[in-house]
Amino acid sequence: MIGNRTFTMIKPDAVENGHIGAILEKITAAGFKIVAMKYTQLSKRDAETFYAVHNERPFFGELVEFMTRGPIVAAILEKDNAVEDFRALIGATNPADAAEGTIRKLFASNVAENAVHGSDSDENAKIEGDFHFSGREVF
């Protein structure tokens, strides 16, 4: 259902720092319904595939290392205007630039360890959700 779903990951830094519950509370309080969720860990191959769009960038190796260092929480969220509303909820990639009250302002350490991922388009939300979940895991 393109247009009303987005994909997110609570990244290893936020999991390590014990922020899963607080982040999920912010998400549900903002009106998002969780239609799929799992606690998992990306393999190196999974991270390289998921972030392949960045494979020519100088930070690619560090990104893969970071995303595989510990567990994540992957989720598909549902709400009207999901992608845009979720991007507003999480805030700017660099938490120093994020608006007050956004997830990254509250829970991220820096631009590299920024607590959460959020899809940047309806198309990518579908691709990313399908990467992490089979059809029988989405409700």
N, C-alpha and C positions, 0 to 999 in steps of 0.2 A: 504494500500500500504506500507507494511513493507519495510524499508530501506530508504524511503524518507520522513518519517513523524516522528515528535517527539511531546511530550507534555510538556507544561510549565505552571507554575502558578506564577504570580506576587504575592508575599506573603503579609500578612497584614502590615508588617513594611514598605515595599516600597509603598504600597497604602497610608498608613497614612502619609508618608513623601512626598507625591505628585510626585512620580517618575514614574507613569504609562506611561505618554507620552514619557519621555526620554528613558525608557526601551524599549517601542515598537519601537521607532525610531532606537535604536541600533539593534534590531532584524531585522527590515526590511532593514536597511542599510547593514546588513550582508548577504542579499540575501534570507532571509526566507519569504515565502508567508504565510499569516495567512489564514487558511482554516476553522477555527472555533474559536469563542471567546465569552466569557461572563463574566460579572461582577456579582459576586455572593458571598454568604457567606456559608462556611461549617458549618453544624451542628456538634455537638459533635460526634454523631454516624457516620456521613460521614467521619470526620477526623480520627476516630478510625479505620474505615474500610479501608480508603485509606492508612494509615500508619501502617496497621496490621503487616507488616513485622518487625516493630520495637517494637512490644508490649511487648517484654521481656527485652527491654533495659531500663536503669534507667531514661533516658530522655523522655520516651514515654508520660507521663502525661503532662510534660511541653510543648512538641511538640503539643499535641492535644489542650492544652489551648491557645498556641500562634496562631495556625492555625485557631482557631474559634473566636478569639477576634475581628476580623473585616473582611471586605470584601476582596476578592481576585479577580484577573483576571485570568481565566483559558483559555488556548488557545492550539490549535493544529497547528503546524507549518510544512511547507513543503519545502524541499530542498534536493538535492542529498546529501547523507551522513549526514542526518539531526541530528541523535543522537550525533554522534561524533563532528560534527561542532558546535552544540549548546552547548555541554559540554565545548568545548574550548572557546566559546563566553562568557559563564557565569563565568568561572574561578573556582578556588578551593572553596570547601565548606567554609573554613575559609578565609574571605576576606583579612586577614593579609598575607596569602600565595598566594593569587590570583595574576595573572599577571596584569601589568598595562594595563588599558583600558578595562578590562573585566567588565561585569555587576556587579559582586559582589565586585570588587575592587572599583568601582565607587559609588555603591548605598547601599551596605550592611554595617551593624554596627558591627556584630560579627558572630561567628560560628552558634549561635542559631537563630539569626535574619539576615538571609543571602539573603534577597531580592527576590530570585527566586528559583523555583524548575525546574529541567530538568531531563527528563527520562534518565536512565542509560543503556538502551538496547532497541533494536527494539521491543522485546516482551513486555517490560514494557511500552513502548510508546503506544502501541496498547491497553493494559489493562487500562492504566491511561486515555487515551483519551476516551475510551468507558465508563469509570466510570463517566465522566463529561458531555459527549455529546451523544445524540441520533443520529442515522444515518441521520435524516433530518436536523440536525444542522451543519453538516460538508459538506463543498463545495469543 
